[in-house]
Amino acid sequence: MTNWMNESKRTFHLDYLLVIIIGLSAFAGIVGIYLSSPLNNLDDSHSDIVRQIIWFIISGSFSFVLIKMGVDRIFTMAYPVYYILLILLFGQVLARYGVFSTSFITPVNGAYAWYQIPGIGSFQPSEFMKITLIFITANIITKHNKEKEGMLFSEDIALIFKIARYALPPLALIVLQPDTGIPIIIVVSLAVMFFMSGVRREWIVIIGSLVAVVFFGIIFLYYNNPALLNKLFGGTAQNYRLNRFYGWLDFEKYANDQGHHLYNAIASLGTAGWFGHPLKTVILQFPESQTDFIFAVLSQNFGFIGSAAVIILAFSLDLRIAWIALSTDLQREKVLLIGVLGMLIFQHFQNIGMVIGILPITGITLPFVSYGGSSILSYIIPISVAFHTYSEIKNAHQH
């Protein structure tokens, strides 16, 4: 109680630049949702726009409450929230495999990743789990660094096991939904936190080499031994993860099936020129235009200028979080913001990269731009820590 009162009495300095960046991202997203309606075969997108605005209002209010409540409480609450989300994820997997049936859990594009709440909308536990894990990992790393005896491989391995203890159960459950995008985001963000936690630099070479071998190995097998690649991915030509690689590596060949989304998105934005096609023009249809492919929607309508503006906006958010993380002396908050930064940079690069064909399609959205309440509300939790940390930086400079 005393800590809460002390935090409440401190002068709070709002990071107006961060507010502006998030506000402009929200505006770009709302414009993209409006322009996506003909691509989704809808007369208008009024209801989606209203819901998106409501989610931003709710998220802003939630951020205010979190900041007033105190950052320490957010880090402490991560543990009970983790177990609640784990139960919800387990329920989705049971529903997918027919152990029980409920109207609250229904498949969307084949994935049992959402709870349908009447009158409110859908709720995606995995979006909140990815955020909860970076809070828990920040706690683990901060405590580990205080107790470790030196720069030893044994200490680093112990840290890996401490993180894996919490990360592996939800990762397995999310993969079984099935969902590929969010597990990749979780692994990348936790890996960045691990690499930046003060471990031996050899780990970057070791793990980076393994990732490169797997990634380029898949490409090599695709062109040289597709039968073996198919076997490694489960032995069925209908394997959806393998199909995504087919659709990425040769989207023109598979333009009518696996590469349909990518082919149509590239054709739409690739013909947009400097300033884009007339608003709401439909060059080719592609699904999930208000979520996964919202960058393609904005690029198609506003051309190179619009694409560049969205990219600048996205990486402005990354740079602002990076500046806050580098400027603070609060170790736990620094570790957390490093995890958030890794998550944001990866999502920005992956989402934009998959739309223009340099990376495979994984269903990863563009933070604060893509449609979706769960994503907005989940990201506002660590962003609240960023607001708090910025305020503490300003308070420290004043003293």
N, C-alpha and C positions, 0 to 999 in steps of 0.2 A: 504493500500500500504506500509506503514511504517513497519507494522508487517511482511509482506512478505519479505521486504528487510532485516530486522533484522534476520529473520530465515535463509534467504539465506546466510548471512555472517557468520553464526555460523559454526564451524567445524563439519562436518558430519562424524560420526564414523560408519562404516558398521559392522553389526553383522555377521561376517563370519560363525559362527557356525550355525546360523539360515539359512543362504544361503546354507550351506552344507546339512543340514537336508532336506530342501525343494528340493534341487537338487537331492539327493539320492532318495527321494520319487518319484520325476518325473521319474527318471531312472527306478525304480522298476515298476512304472505304464506302461512305454513304453514297458518294457520286458513282463509285463502281457498282454498288448494289442496284442503284437506279438504272444504270446503263446495261445491266446484265439481264433485265427482264425479258427482252426478245430472245436472248440466247437460251433462256430456260422455258421458252414457249409460254410466257406469262404476259397478260395484258399490261400489268403494272407491278411494281415491287413495293407498293406503299406499306403493306404490313411488315415486310422485312426491314424497311427503313425505320419504321416506328419502333420495332423491337430492338434494332441496333442502337438507336438513340436512347431508349430506356435502359439498355444494358450499360451504356457509358455513364448515364446519370447514376445508376445503382453502384457502378464501380467507383465513381468519384466519391459518393457518399461513404462507401465501404472503406475507401482509402483514408478518408478523414477519421473514421472510427478507429481504424488500425493505428494511425499515428497518435491519436489521443490516448489509446489504450496502452501504447508503449511497445517498442520493438522487442524488448526482452520477452514479453508475453507471446509474441508471434513465434519466436524461436521455440519457446516451451510448448506451445499448442501444436507444433508440427507433429509431435509423437502420437497423441491421441487421434489427430486427424488422419495420420498415416494408416492406423489400424482400421478406422472407419472406412476409408477409401479402399483398403485391401479387401474388406468384406464385400463392398459394392462391386469391385472388380471380379471377385470370386463368383458372385451371383450372376454376373454377365456371362462368364464362361460356362456355368452350369446351364444357363438358359440356351446358350449356343449348342450345347451337346444334348439338349433335350431332357435334362434331368428334371426340370420343372418348366412350366410355361406361365407367363404372365403378360398382361397387356402393357405393363410398365417397361418391359425390355423387348423391343422389336428390332429386327435387323434393318440397317440402313446401308445400302450398297453392299450387302453381304456381311457386314461387320456388326457384332453385338456390342457396340461401344457407348450407347446412350441409354439413359433412363428417360422415358417420356412422362412428364409431369403435367397432368391436365390443367389448363388455364395458365400455365407458365411457359412450357416449352420443353426442350430437351436439356439434359444434364449429362456431361461427359466426365466421369470420374478420373479418367487417365490424364486429362488436361490439368487437373488439380494435383494429381499424384506427381507429375513431373516437377511441379513447383515445390511440393512438400519435400521431395527428395533432395532438392538443393539446399533447403533449410536444414534438414537433418545432416546432410554431408558437411555443411558449413560448421555445424556444432561438432561433428566428429573430427574434422581437420583441426579446428581451433584447439580442442582438448588434446588431441594427439600431439600437436606441435609443442604444447606446454609440457608434456610428459616424456617425449622421446629423448633418447640418450645421445643421439648423433645422426650424421648422414650415413646411415647403414641400410643396406638392401633389406635386411631383416625387419627394420622399422617400416620401410616402405611397403613390404609385403603384408605386414600386420595391418597397415592402413588400408590396403586393398581389401583385405578380408572384413574389416570393420564396415567399409562402404558397401561391399557386396552383400553383407548380411541383410541390409535394408533394401538394396536395389534389385537383387535377383528375383525375389517373389513377385513384386508387381510387374517386372519386365516380362516374366514368363506368362503371367495372366493376360497382359495386354497383347502379347504376340498371339495368344490363343484366341483372341476375339474374332477374327484376326486383324491386327493393326501393325503396320510396319513403320509408319512415320514417327509416331510418338516414342517408341522404343529407341529409335536412332537418335532423336533429340535428347533423350535421357542419357544415353551412353556418351554422346558427345559432350554434353554439359558437365557430367560428372568426371569425364576424362580431363577436361580443361581444368576443373577444380583440383584434381589430383596432380596434374603436371605443374600447376602454379602454387602448390602447397609447400614447396621447399624440399621435394623429393629429389633424388639423384637424376641428373639430366639424361642418363642412359635410358631411362624409361621412355622418353620421347622417341628415341631412335628405335627401341625394341617394339613398342606398340604401334608407332607410325609405320614401321616396316611391315608388320603383320597386316595392318589395314590395307596398305598398298598392294601387298601380295594377293590378298583376297579379291580386292577390287579389280586389279588388272588381270588376275587369274580368271575371273568370270568372263571378262572381255575376250581373253585369249581362247578360252574353251568355246565361247559362242562361235567364233570364226573357224576354229580348228577341230573341235570335238563336241558338237552340240549334244550328242547322245549321252556323253559322260556328264555334261552340265545338267541335262534333264534328270539324270539319275541322282545327282547330288542334291537337286532341289525337290526330291521326293518321288521321282520316277513317273511323273504324269505330265503330259504335254499341256494339260489344263491348269497347271500350277500357276496361281495368280502372280506370285513373286517373280517367277521365271518369265512370265509373259510381259511383265513390266520392263525387263531388260530387253526382250525382243522388240517391244514397242519403242524403246529408247535408242537402241543401237541401229535399228533399221526401220524407222517410222514410216518411210515411204513404201517399203515392201509390205508392211502390215497396216497400211492406212485405213483399212476397213475393219480391223479388229483391235489387236494389241496397241497399235500406234495411232489409233483414231484420234484420241484426245490431243496428243502432241502435234500430229500432222495438221489438224484444224486450227490449233492455237498458233502455230508458227505461220501458217498461211494467212491468218487474220491479222496478226501484228506485223508480219513481214511485208505486207502490202500497204501499211498505214502511212508510210512516208514521214515527213517532218511533223505534220500537224494532225494526222489521223484521218479516218473516214468520217463522213457525216454522223452525228450522234445517233446511237441505236441502230446503226447499219449492221446487218447480219451478213458477214462474208461466208462463214461456215459455222455450224453449230458445234459447241463443245460443252459438256456437262460440268457441274460444280463451278460455274463461272463466277458466282458470288463468293466462293470460298477459296478452293485451291488455285483457280485460274483467274483471280481478280486482277492480277498484274497484266494478264493478256487482254482483259476487258479494257482497262485503262489505256494500255498501249494501242489497242485497236482504235479507240476513239480519240486519243490525243497524240498519237504518233511518237516520234523520237523525243520530242519536247516533254510530253507527258511521262514517258518511260523514265527519262533522265530525272525528272522532278520526283517521281516515286522512289527511285534509287537513292537520290540525295537525301530525301526525307528519312528513308529507312536507316541509312548509315549515319545520319545525324543523331538518331536515337542511340545507336551503338557508341558513337564517340562521346555522347554526353554521359552515358553510364560508365564508360571507360575513365573519363575525367574524374568522376565522383569516386570511383574505386581507387584510382591512383592517388587522390588527394587526401583520403581519410587515413587516420591512424587507428581506427576501430577495426581490429583484426577480424573478428567474426563477420562484421558487415562487409569488409573488403573481400573475404573469401566468398560470401554469398553473391556479391555483385559480380565477381569474376565468373561464377557459374551462370548467372543471368546473362552476362555479356556473351559467354560462349554459346548459350542457347539462342540468343537473339541473332548473333552473327550467322550462326549455322542456318537458322530458319530463313533469314533474309537471302542468304546465298543459295540455299537449296530451293526455295520457292521460285525465285527469279530464274535460277539456273535450269530448273526442270521445265519451265515454261518456254525457254528459248532453246532447249534441247541439249545443253551441255552436261546435264545430270539426269538420272532416271526419275520418273514420276513416283513420288512416295506419299502423296496426300498430305503434305506439310503446308500449312497456311502461312499467310503473311501477317505477322503480329500487328494488332490494332487497326489493320486495314481490312482483312478478310472478315466476312460475316460469321458471327458466332459468339454467343454470350459467355459460354464456358471459358473460351480462350481469353476474352477481354477480362473477365472477373479473376481468372487465375493469375494472369500477368500483373494485375494491379496490386497483388499482394507483395511481390518483391519490389515493384516500383515504389510502393509506399516506404519500403526500407531505404530506397534511393533518395526519396524526398527527406526522410529523417536524417540520413547521413549527410546530405548536402547542408541541411540546417545546422548540424553539429560542426561541420567544417567552417561555416560562417561564424558560429559562436566562438570557436577556438581562435579564429583570426582576430575577433574583436577583443579577446583577452590577451 
